[in-house]
Amino acid sequence: MEQPTILIVSDDAGFAHVLKKRWQSEAQVPAFTLLSSDLCRDIDRDAFVVAVVGPVRPDALPLVLNALDPKEKSVLVVCESAAQVQRVRELRSAARPLVQHQGWPDVLVTIASEIVLREEATVSLRQLEQANKSLERQAALGSYMLETRHSLNNALTSILGNAELLLLDAQPLAPQQRAQMETVRNMAVRIHEILARFTSIDKELSAIERPFENVNSAVRSQAAGSLHH
C-alpha cells in the first residue's frame, strides 16, 4: 500500500501543527492534507485513509461531516466539550468524537494509526483474494486442458494423417491447394507440440509434489505410531 494520507480539516492552523508535530515521533509518519472547512465540501474520499476534524465554525460542522461521510471513511472529530460530542453524534453517529482533554494528541494518533493498519490489512487481503481467484481460474483451465489433451491429440492425429495422405496422393494438388494443406499440417504439428508441453509440465509438477507427499505421509505415520504408544 502507498503512504497513507491523513486529512486534517480545521479552521485553526495551530491544530494541524500540533498533530503533525506529534506524529513526527512515530515510526511511520503519514502524508498530510490540510483543508479549511470551506474547502472540504468536494473532497475526494479516496484521497485519504482517515479524516481528523478539529476546530471549525459551528455552522460548518454539519457540512464538513456530510462531505466526509463517516459511513464510508473513518472520521475522528476532536471536541472541546461533552456538549460538542453529543452534537457530533446527533449529526453523524458514525463519526468518532474525541474530547480534547490532556494528552488527546497521543490518543488520536494511536487510534488513527490503528485505523491505518487495519486499512492496509484490508487492502492486502483484497489483493490476496483477487490473486487467489486468478490462480483458481488458471488452475481450472490447466486442469481442463490436461483432461482433454488425449481427445485433442486423437483429433490432431486424424487431421495430420489426412493432411499427409493428401500431400502424398498420386494425383497432385494445385499449387494453392498444396500450400493450404501444408499450412494445415504444419499447424497441426505445432498444436501437437504445445499439447506435448502440457504433458511434460504435468510430469514435472508431479515430480515436484512427490517428495512433499512422501514427507506428509511419513509425518502422518509417525504421528499414528506415537498415538499407539
Backbone as JSON, one array per atom type, in Angstrom:
{
  "sequence": "MEQPTILIVSDDAGFAHVLKKRWQSEAQVPAFTLLSSDLCRDIDRDAFVVAVVGPVRPDALPLVLNALDPKEKSVLVVCESAAQVQRVRELRSAARPLVQHQGWPDVLVTIASEIVLREEATVSLRQLEQANKSLERQAALGSYMLETRHSLNNALTSILGNAELLLLDAQPLAPQQRAQMETVRNMAVRIHEILARFTSIDKELSAIERPFENVNSAVRSQAAGSLHH",
  "N": [[0.85, -1.2, 0.0], [0.51, 2.3, -0.72], [2.0, 5.26, 0.76], [0.03, 6.2, 3.46], [-2.54, 8.71, 3.68], [-3.45, 11.3, 5.81], [-6.2, 13.26, 6.37], [-6.66, 16.48, 7.47], [-9.0, 18.57, 8.77], [-9.67, 21.76, 9.56], [-10.28, 25.01, 10.95], [-8.4, 26.22, 12.38], [-5.14, 26.9, 12.3], [-3.14, 26.2, 14.09], [-3.99, 23.81, 15.19], [-3.55, 21.76, 13.28], [-0.79, 21.94, 13.19], [-0.01, 21.04, 15.74], [-0.82, 18.35, 15.63], [0.73, 17.33, 13.47], [3.31, 17.72, 14.47], [3.26, 16.02, 16.68], [2.99, 13.56, 15.4], [5.44, 13.19, 14.28], [7.06, 11.79, 15.98], [6.45, 9.18, 15.67], [7.07, 5.86, 14.34], [6.26, 5.43, 11.73], [5.39, 7.89, 9.61], [2.61, 9.47, 8.27], [1.38, 10.92, 5.15], [0.09, 14.25, 4.86], [-2.91, 16.09, 4.37], [-4.14, 19.27, 4.39], [-7.01, 21.11, 5.07], [-9.36, 23.79, 5.12], [-12.62, 24.33, 6.58], [-14.23, 25.37, 4.59], [-13.19, 24.39, 2.23], [-13.46, 21.66, 2.01], [-15.74, 20.58, 0.95], [-16.05, 19.36, -1.55], [-14.38, 17.16, -1.42], [-12.3, 14.44, -2.4], [-13.0, 11.28, -1.42], [-11.44, 9.07, -1.73], [-8.91, 9.94, -1.5], [-7.79, 9.94, 0.99], [-7.09, 8.17, 4.08], [-7.84, 8.36, 6.75], [-9.82, 10.84, 8.32], [-9.38, 13.77, 10.19], [-11.08, 15.93, 12.17], [-10.82, 19.13, 13.35], [-11.07, 22.16, 15.29], [-13.71, 23.94, 13.92], [-15.89, 26.32, 12.31], [-19.02, 26.63, 14.01], [-21.35, 26.52, 12.39], [-20.33, 25.27, 10.2], [-19.73, 22.65, 10.77], [-21.81, 20.6, 10.31], [-21.79, 20.56, 7.47], [-19.18, 19.79, 6.93], [-19.03, 17.2, 8.06], [-20.93, 15.95, 6.51], [-19.72, 16.08, 3.99], [-17.47, 14.47, 4.37], [-18.55, 12.03, 5.09], [-18.84, 9.79, 7.33], [-19.72, 7.14, 7.27], [-18.55, 5.98, 5.14], [-15.83, 6.53, 5.34], [-13.29, 6.57, 7.93], [-13.75, 8.89, 10.44], [-12.47, 11.12, 12.67], [-13.37, 13.26, 15.23], [-12.31, 15.98, 16.95], [-13.33, 17.22, 19.94], [-14.27, 20.02, 21.98], [-15.84, 19.95, 24.22], [-18.26, 18.08, 26.21], [-20.78, 18.63, 25.31], [-20.36, 19.25, 22.64], [-19.53, 16.79, 21.74], [-21.92, 15.35, 21.94], [-23.39, 16.72, 20.02], [-22.01, 16.1, 17.67], [-22.51, 13.36, 17.55], [-25.25, 13.41, 17.17], [-25.4, 14.61, 14.67], [-23.85, 12.95, 12.94], [-23.77, 9.75, 13.52], [-21.9, 7.83, 12.98], [-19.44, 9.04, 13.07], [-16.45, 9.55, 15.03], [-16.19, 10.92, 18.0], [-13.81, 12.76, 19.99], [-12.8, 13.86, 23.05], [-11.14, 16.88, 23.84], [-9.08, 16.6, 25.94], [-6.32, 16.54, 28.35], [-3.44, 15.22, 26.82], [-4.67, 14.38, 24.52], [-3.64, 14.4, 21.81], [-1.94, 12.15, 21.76], [-3.73, 10.03, 22.14], [-5.37, 10.35, 19.87], [-3.52, 9.95, 17.74], [-2.8, 7.31, 18.21], [-5.26, 5.96, 17.8], [-5.8, 6.68, 15.12], [-3.57, 5.56, 13.85], [-4.01, 2.84, 14.25], [-6.3, 2.53, 12.72], [-5.25, 3.04, 10.19], [-3.48, 0.85, 9.94], [-5.35, -1.22, 9.95], [-6.71, -0.65, 7.6], [-4.68, -1.03, 5.73], [-4.26, -3.76, 6.08], [-6.72, -4.68, 5.2], [-6.69, -3.93, 2.5], [-4.51, -5.48, 1.63], [-5.59, -8.01, 2.05], [-7.72, -8.01, 0.22], [-6.24, -7.91, -2.17], [-4.89, -10.36, -2.02], [-7.08, -12.09, -2.14], [-8.02, -11.54, -4.72], [-5.79, -12.37, -6.19], [-5.82, -15.07, -5.51], [-8.25, -15.9, -6.64], [-7.62, -15.53, -9.33], [-5.58, -17.43, -9.6], [-7.06, -19.74, -9.11], [-8.77, -19.76, -11.32], [-6.88, -20.09, -13.36], [-5.85, -22.56, -12.61], [-8.09, -24.18, -12.94], [-8.46, -23.96, -15.7], [-6.04, -25.07, -16.59], [-6.35, -27.66, -15.57], [-8.53, -28.52, -17.08], [-7.39, -28.48, -19.66], [-5.47, -30.5, -19.38], [-7.12, -32.69, -18.95], [-8.43, -32.91, -21.37], [-6.48, -33.31, -23.25], [-5.86, -35.78, -24.41], [-8.06, -36.36, -26.06], [-7.84, -34.2, -27.79], [-5.36, -34.76, -28.92], [-5.95, -37.11, -30.31], [-7.75, -36.11, -32.22], [-6.03, -34.35, -33.56], [-4.16, -36.15, -34.57], [-5.7, -37.45, -36.47], [-6.28, -35.3, -38.21], [-3.67, -34.59, -39.0], [-2.8, -36.98, -40.18], [-4.58, -37.28, -42.36], [-3.94, -34.97, -43.77], [-1.29, -35.51, -44.52], [-1.73, -37.72, -46.17], [-3.16, -36.57, -48.29], [-1.21, -34.88, -49.28], [0.61, -36.7, -50.22], [-0.74, -37.93, -52.18], [-1.27, -39.61, -55.31], [-2.39, -38.13, -57.33], [-1.54, -34.99, -58.01], [-1.9, -31.97, -56.07], [-3.3, -28.75, -56.78], [-1.17, -25.86, -56.88], [-1.97, -23.78, -55.01], [-3.79, -25.15, -53.4], [-2.12, -27.11, -52.38], [-0.35, -25.58, -50.85], [-2.11, -24.6, -48.92], [-2.85, -27.02, -47.68], [-0.39, -27.83, -46.66], [-0.07, -25.86, -44.77], [-2.17, -26.53, -42.99], [-1.17, -29.01, -42.11], [1.27, -28.2, -40.88], [0.37, -26.49, -38.85], [-1.09, -28.3, -37.34], [0.96, -29.93, -36.4], [2.31, -28.06, -34.81], [0.38, -27.49, -32.81], [0.26, -30.02, -31.7], [2.8, -30.17, -30.54], [2.54, -28.21, -28.58], [0.6, -29.37, -26.9], [2.05, -31.57, -26.1], [3.89, -30.31, -24.52], [2.27, -29.54, -22.39], [1.79, -32.04, -21.24], [4.4, -32.64, -20.45], [4.87, -30.62, -18.55], [2.98, -31.34, -16.64], [4.08, -33.76, -15.72], [6.47, -32.8, -14.65], [5.53, -31.17, -12.54], [4.28, -33.12, -11.0], [6.5, -34.59, -10.22], [7.73, -32.73, -8.58], [5.85, -32.47, -6.54], [5.84, -35.0, -5.39], [7.98, -35.58, -3.42], [7.08, -33.95, -1.28], [4.63, -35.14, -0.72], [5.55, -37.6, 0.19], [6.9, -36.83, 2.5], [4.77, -35.8, 4.03], [3.28, -38.12, 4.31], [5.07, -39.66, 5.83], [5.16, -38.14, 8.16], [2.5, -38.36, 9.03], [2.42, -41.12, 9.52], [4.3, -41.33, 11.56], [3.05, -39.83, 13.51], [0.78, -41.37, 13.93], [2.0, -43.68, 14.94], [3.0, -42.71, 17.34], [0.66, -42.23, 18.75], [-0.26, -44.82, 19.15], [1.64, -45.75, 20.91]],
  "CA": [[0.0, 0.0, 0.0], [1.25, 3.54, -0.76], [2.0, 6.01, 2.01], [-1.34, 6.64, 3.78], [-2.74, 10.15, 3.82], [-4.37, 11.76, 6.85], [-6.83, 14.54, 6.05], [-6.95, 17.32, 8.64], [-9.93, 19.66, 8.44], [-9.76, 22.67, 10.7], [-10.13, 26.44, 10.68], [-7.35, 26.67, 13.29], [-3.86, 26.42, 11.77], [-2.38, 25.63, 15.18], [-4.44, 22.43, 15.42], [-2.81, 20.89, 12.36], [0.63, 21.99, 13.59], [0.13, 20.17, 16.92], [-0.93, 16.96, 15.19], [1.88, 16.96, 12.65], [4.47, 17.65, 15.35], [3.13, 14.8, 17.5], [3.15, 12.38, 14.55], [6.84, 13.04, 13.9], [7.72, 10.86, 16.9], [6.05, 7.82, 15.33], [7.97, 5.15, 13.42], [5.76, 5.66, 10.38], [4.7, 9.19, 9.52], [1.8, 9.52, 7.04], [1.29, 12.19, 4.44], [-1.0, 15.05, 5.4], [-3.61, 17.07, 3.55], [-4.77, 20.24, 5.29], [-8.09, 21.87, 4.45], [-10.29, 24.52, 5.98], [-13.99, 23.81, 6.45], [-14.81, 25.85, 3.34], [-12.59, 23.74, 1.07], [-13.58, 20.2, 2.03], [-17.07, 20.15, 0.51], [-15.94, 18.48, -2.73], [-13.19, 16.34, -1.21], [-12.3, 13.07, -2.92], [-12.84, 10.4, -0.26], [-10.39, 8.08, -1.99], [-7.61, 10.59, -1.38], [-7.29, 9.85, 2.36], [-7.47, 6.97, 4.82], [-8.53, 8.83, 7.97], [-10.03, 12.29, 8.4], [-9.4, 14.32, 11.54], [-11.75, 17.24, 12.16], [-10.51, 19.93, 14.52], [-11.97, 23.31, 15.47], [-14.29, 24.58, 12.73], [-17.03, 27.17, 12.65], [-20.17, 25.81, 14.4], [-22.27, 26.33, 11.28], [-19.67, 24.48, 9.15], [-19.56, 21.25, 11.17], [-22.69, 19.68, 9.57], [-21.34, 20.46, 6.09], [-17.92, 19.04, 6.93], [-19.34, 15.78, 8.31], [-21.66, 15.45, 5.34], [-18.77, 15.91, 2.89], [-16.56, 13.37, 4.68], [-19.37, 10.81, 5.16], [-18.21, 8.82, 8.22], [-20.11, 5.76, 6.97], [-17.64, 5.5, 4.1], [-14.45, 6.72, 5.79], [-13.13, 6.82, 9.36], [-13.67, 10.33, 10.72], [-12.26, 11.44, 14.09], [-13.71, 14.66, 15.49], [-11.8, 16.44, 18.24], [-14.34, 18.11, 20.51], [-13.83, 20.8, 23.13], [-16.72, 19.74, 25.37], [-19.19, 16.97, 26.12], [-21.91, 19.09, 24.5], [-19.98, 19.12, 21.24], [-19.55, 15.35, 21.47], [-23.32, 14.99, 21.72], [-23.82, 17.31, 18.74], [-21.4, 15.29, 16.61], [-23.24, 12.09, 17.48], [-26.57, 13.68, 16.58], [-25.23, 14.91, 13.25], [-23.35, 11.75, 12.25], [-23.49, 8.77, 14.57], [-20.75, 7.01, 12.61], [-18.22, 9.77, 13.38], [-15.88, 9.18, 16.32], [-15.78, 12.12, 18.73], [-12.74, 12.62, 20.96], [-12.76, 15.08, 23.86], [-9.81, 17.5, 23.8], [-8.51, 16.7, 27.29], [-4.86, 16.44, 28.36], [-2.93, 14.02, 26.17], [-5.52, 13.97, 23.4], [-2.91, 14.07, 20.57], [-1.46, 10.78, 21.85], [-4.88, 9.14, 21.93], [-5.79, 10.47, 18.48], [-2.52, 9.32, 16.88], [-2.9, 5.87, 18.42], [-6.46, 5.48, 17.12], [-5.63, 6.85, 13.68], [-2.57, 4.59, 13.39], [-4.68, 1.53, 14.23], [-7.19, 2.54, 11.56], [-4.4, 2.91, 9.0], [-3.02, -0.54, 9.88], [-6.49, -2.05, 9.57], [-6.98, -0.4, 6.18], [-3.62, -1.69, 4.97], [-4.54, -5.2, 6.13], [-7.9, -4.93, 4.35], [-6.24, -3.83, 1.1], [-3.69, -6.67, 1.35], [-6.5, -9.16, 1.98], [-8.42, -7.95, -1.07], [-5.28, -8.27, -3.21], [-4.68, -11.8, -1.93], [-8.29, -12.75, -2.62], [-8.03, -11.42, -6.18], [-4.73, -13.25, -6.71], [-6.27, -16.45, -5.32], [-9.26, -16.17, -7.65], [-6.93, -15.66, -10.59], [-4.9, -18.73, -9.59], [-8.09, -20.78, -9.22], [-9.2, -19.8, -12.72], [-5.8, -20.67, -14.14], [-5.77, -23.98, -12.27], [-9.23, -24.85, -13.57], [-8.17, -24.02, -17.13], [-4.98, -26.06, -16.77], [-6.92, -28.99, -15.34], [-9.36, -28.86, -18.25], [-6.51, -28.78, -20.77], [-4.87, -31.81, -19.15], [-8.15, -33.72, -19.09], [-8.88, -33.04, -22.76], [-5.36, -33.39, -24.19], [-5.91, -37.05, -25.15], [-9.05, -36.2, -27.13], [-7.27, -33.27, -28.77], [-4.29, -35.47, -29.64], [-6.6, -38.02, -31.26], [-8.27, -35.31, -33.33], [-4.89, -33.84, -34.31], [-3.57, -37.27, -35.32], [-6.55, -37.66, -37.64], [-6.06, -34.17, -39.14], [-2.32, -34.69, -39.53], [-2.73, -38.14, -41.06], [-5.29, -37.0, -43.62], [-3.16, -33.96, -44.5], [-0.15, -36.2, -45.14], [-2.23, -38.55, -47.27], [-3.49, -35.7, -49.42], [0.03, -34.35, -49.84], [1.3, -37.81, -50.88], [-1.65, -38.53, -53.17], [-0.69, -39.73, -56.67], [-2.9, -37.01, -58.13], [-1.0, -33.8, -57.33], [-2.8, -30.85, -55.78], [-2.96, -27.45, -57.37], [-0.2, -25.16, -56.0], [-2.61, -23.07, -53.91], [-4.35, -26.16, -52.5], [-1.0, -27.77, -51.69], [0.14, -24.64, -49.84], [-3.09, -24.58, -47.83], [-2.77, -28.29, -46.97], [0.85, -27.81, -45.88], [-0.35, -25.0, -43.61], [-2.96, -27.35, -42.07], [-0.27, -29.99, -41.5], [2.23, -27.53, -40.01], [-0.33, -26.01, -37.65], [-1.42, -29.48, -36.54], [2.2, -30.32, -35.73], [2.59, -27.07, -33.77], [-0.56, -27.71, -31.71], [0.67, -31.26, -31.06], [3.95, -29.83, -29.71], [2.04, -27.47, -27.41], [-0.04, -30.35, -26.03], [3.12, -32.38, -25.53], [4.47, -29.5, -23.44], [1.34, -29.66, -21.27], [2.07, -33.33, -20.6], [5.7, -32.52, -19.81], [4.7, -29.78, -17.36], [2.25, -32.15, -15.68], [5.04, -34.7, -15.15], [7.41, -32.03, -13.83], [4.84, -30.78, -11.31], [4.07, -34.34, -10.2], [7.8, -34.93, -9.63], [7.98, -31.77, -7.51], [4.91, -32.72, -5.45], [6.04, -36.33, -4.8], [8.72, -35.55, -2.15], [6.24, -33.38, -0.23], [3.65, -36.16, -0.35], [6.26, -38.61, 0.98], [7.15, -36.24, 3.82], [3.49, -35.75, 4.74], [2.93, -39.49, 4.66], [5.94, -40.07, 6.92], [4.73, -37.41, 9.37], [1.25, -38.98, 9.49], [2.75, -42.45, 10.06], [4.98, -41.12, 12.84], [2.03, -39.38, 14.47], [-0.07, -42.54, 14.26], [2.78, -44.56, 15.79], [3.09, -42.1, 18.65], [-0.62, -42.42, 19.4], [-0.36, -46.21, 19.59], [2.49, -45.94, 22.07]],
  "C": [[0.88, 1.24, 0.0], [1.16, 4.24, 0.6], [0.59, 6.52, 2.3], [-1.4, 8.15, 3.97], [-3.78, 10.42, 4.9], [-4.9, 13.13, 6.44], [-7.14, 15.27, 7.35], [-7.81, 18.49, 8.19], [-10.08, 20.54, 9.68], [-9.63, 24.11, 10.21], [-9.08, 27.07, 11.59], [-6.02, 26.07, 12.82], [-3.02, 25.75, 12.85], [-2.74, 24.17, 15.46], [-3.66, 21.45, 14.55], [-1.33, 20.83, 12.75], [0.88, 21.05, 14.77], [0.11, 18.7, 16.5], [0.3, 16.51, 14.41], [3.14, 16.82, 13.51], [4.43, 16.38, 16.18], [3.41, 13.57, 16.66], [4.62, 12.14, 14.19], [7.58, 12.05, 14.8], [7.36, 9.4, 16.62], [7.04, 7.2, 14.35], [7.57, 5.38, 11.97], [4.94, 6.96, 10.38], [3.92, 9.24, 8.21], [1.98, 10.84, 6.32], [0.08, 12.94, 4.98], [-1.58, 15.95, 4.32], [-4.37, 17.98, 4.5], [-5.81, 21.05, 4.53], [-8.87, 22.64, 5.5], [-11.69, 23.97, 5.74], [-14.63, 24.23, 5.13], [-14.34, 25.05, 2.13], [-12.81, 22.22, 1.01], [-14.91, 19.69, 1.48], [-17.01, 19.17, -0.66], [-14.73, 17.56, -2.63], [-13.37, 14.95, -1.82], [-12.02, 12.12, -1.76], [-11.79, 9.32, -0.48], [-8.99, 8.64, -1.77], [-7.05, 10.53, 0.04], [-7.8, 8.57, 3.02], [-8.3, 7.34, 6.04], [-8.67, 10.35, 7.89], [-10.09, 12.7, 9.86], [-9.99, 15.73, 11.46], [-11.42, 17.95, 13.47], [-11.49, 21.08, 14.67], [-12.41, 23.9, 14.13], [-15.44, 25.46, 13.19], [-18.24, 26.29, 12.99], [-21.13, 25.52, 13.25], [-21.66, 25.45, 10.18], [-19.59, 23.01, 9.49], [-20.51, 20.3, 10.44], [-22.24, 19.48, 8.12], [-20.08, 19.62, 5.97], [-18.2, 17.55, 7.09], [-20.09, 15.17, 7.13], [-20.71, 15.19, 4.18], [-17.86, 14.71, 3.11], [-17.28, 12.03, 4.71], [-18.71, 9.72, 6.0], [-18.63, 7.37, 7.98], [-19.17, 5.12, 5.95], [-16.18, 5.54, 4.54], [-14.42, 6.94, 7.3], [-12.91, 8.31, 9.59], [-13.56, 10.52, 12.24], [-12.51, 12.93, 14.28], [-13.23, 15.04, 16.88], [-12.74, 17.5, 18.78], [-13.8, 18.81, 21.77], [-14.66, 20.55, 24.37], [-17.62, 18.53, 25.14], [-20.4, 17.35, 25.27], [-21.6, 18.96, 23.02], [-19.93, 17.66, 20.83], [-20.96, 14.91, 21.14], [-23.81, 15.52, 20.37], [-23.27, 16.51, 17.56], [-22.17, 13.99, 16.44], [-24.62, 12.27, 16.88], [-26.47, 13.94, 15.08], [-24.84, 13.68, 12.45], [-22.94, 10.73, 13.3], [-22.26, 7.92, 14.26], [-19.42, 7.71, 12.88], [-17.74, 9.41, 14.78], [-15.41, 10.43, 17.06], [-14.71, 11.81, 19.77], [-12.61, 13.93, 21.72], [-11.31, 15.57, 23.95], [-9.28, 17.71, 25.23], [-6.99, 16.55, 27.2], [-4.4, 15.12, 27.72], [-3.73, 13.57, 24.97], [-4.74, 13.69, 22.1], [-2.4, 12.62, 20.57], [-2.58, 9.78, 21.55], [-5.29, 9.15, 20.46], [-4.82, 9.76, 17.53], [-2.59, 7.8, 17.01], [-4.1, 5.29, 17.67], [-6.3, 5.55, 15.61], [-4.64, 5.83, 13.12], [-3.17, 3.2, 13.3], [-5.61, 1.43, 13.02], [-6.4, 2.35, 10.27], [-3.92, 1.47, 8.85], [-4.15, -1.47, 9.45], [-6.81, -1.89, 8.09], [-5.94, -1.07, 5.31], [-3.84, -3.19, 4.93], [-5.72, -5.55, 5.23], [-7.51, -4.91, 2.88], [-5.42, -5.06, 0.72], [-4.57, -7.91, 1.21], [-7.25, -9.18, 0.66], [-7.49, -8.37, -2.2], [-5.01, -9.76, -3.21], [-5.88, -12.58, -2.45], [-8.36, -12.7, -4.14], [-6.98, -12.33, -6.81], [-5.15, -14.71, -6.61], [-7.33, -16.83, -6.36], [-8.63, -16.36, -9.03], [-6.22, -17.01, -10.7], [-5.9, -19.88, -9.73], [-8.59, -20.91, -10.65], [-8.14, -20.46, -13.59], [-5.67, -22.17, -13.88], [-6.9, -24.77, -12.93], [-9.0, -25.01, -15.07], [-7.09, -25.07, -17.42], [-5.48, -27.47, -16.59], [-7.76, -29.45, -16.53], [-8.48, -29.24, -19.45], [-5.87, -30.16, -20.61], [-5.88, -32.94, -19.35], [-8.53, -33.95, -20.55], [-7.72, -33.25, -23.74], [-5.37, -34.69, -25.0], [-6.89, -36.96, -26.31], [-8.52, -35.27, -28.22], [-6.17, -33.94, -29.58], [-4.86, -36.44, -30.68], [-7.11, -37.27, -32.47], [-7.13, -34.78, -34.2], [-4.22, -34.94, -35.13], [-4.37, -37.54, -36.59], [-6.33, -36.56, -38.67], [-4.7, -34.29, -39.81], [-2.19, -35.85, -40.53], [-3.4, -37.88, -42.4], [-4.55, -35.94, -44.44], [-1.98, -34.6, -45.21], [-0.59, -37.05, -46.32], [-2.54, -37.71, -48.51], [-2.24, -35.16, -50.09], [0.8, -35.43, -50.6], [0.46, -38.48, -51.97], [-1.0, -38.52, -54.55], [-1.15, -38.59, -57.56], [-2.48, -35.71, -57.45], [-2.06, -32.71, -57.14], [-2.35, -29.61, -56.54], [-2.05, -26.71, -56.4], [-0.84, -24.47, -54.8], [-3.18, -24.05, -52.89], [-3.25, -26.85, -51.7], [-0.45, -26.86, -50.57], [-0.8, -24.59, -48.64], [-3.02, -25.87, -47.0], [-1.49, -28.38, -46.13], [0.69, -26.94, -44.63], [-1.13, -25.76, -42.55], [-2.06, -28.34, -41.34], [0.68, -29.33, -40.49], [1.58, -27.02, -38.72], [-0.72, -27.16, -36.74], [-0.2, -29.95, -35.76], [2.51, -29.35, -34.58], [1.68, -27.27, -32.56], [-0.18, -28.98, -30.95], [1.86, -31.0, -30.12], [3.53, -29.09, -28.44], [1.4, -28.43, -26.41], [0.99, -31.25, -25.37], [3.8, -31.63, -24.38], [3.59, -29.53, -22.2], [1.62, -30.95, -20.49], [3.39, -33.28, -19.84], [5.61, -31.71, -18.52], [3.99, -30.56, -16.26], [3.19, -33.12, -14.97], [6.03, -33.98, -14.23], [6.78, -31.63, -12.49], [4.6, -31.97, -10.4], [5.37, -34.74, -9.51], [8.14, -34.0, -8.46], [7.11, -32.07, -6.3], [5.22, -34.02, -4.71], [6.84, -36.3, -3.5], [7.9, -34.99, -1.0], [5.19, -34.38, 0.24], [4.29, -37.23, 0.51], [6.52, -38.11, 2.4], [5.88, -36.22, 4.64], [3.06, -37.13, 5.18], [3.76, -39.99, 5.84], [5.54, -39.41, 8.24], [3.46, -38.02, 9.93], [1.52, -40.34, 10.12], [3.41, -42.33, 11.43], [3.99, -40.7, 13.91], [1.14, -40.53, 14.9], [0.67, -43.49, 15.19], [2.88, -44.02, 17.21], [1.8, -42.3, 19.43], [-0.76, -43.84, 19.94], [0.48, -46.47, 20.82], [1.92, -45.2, 23.29]]
}
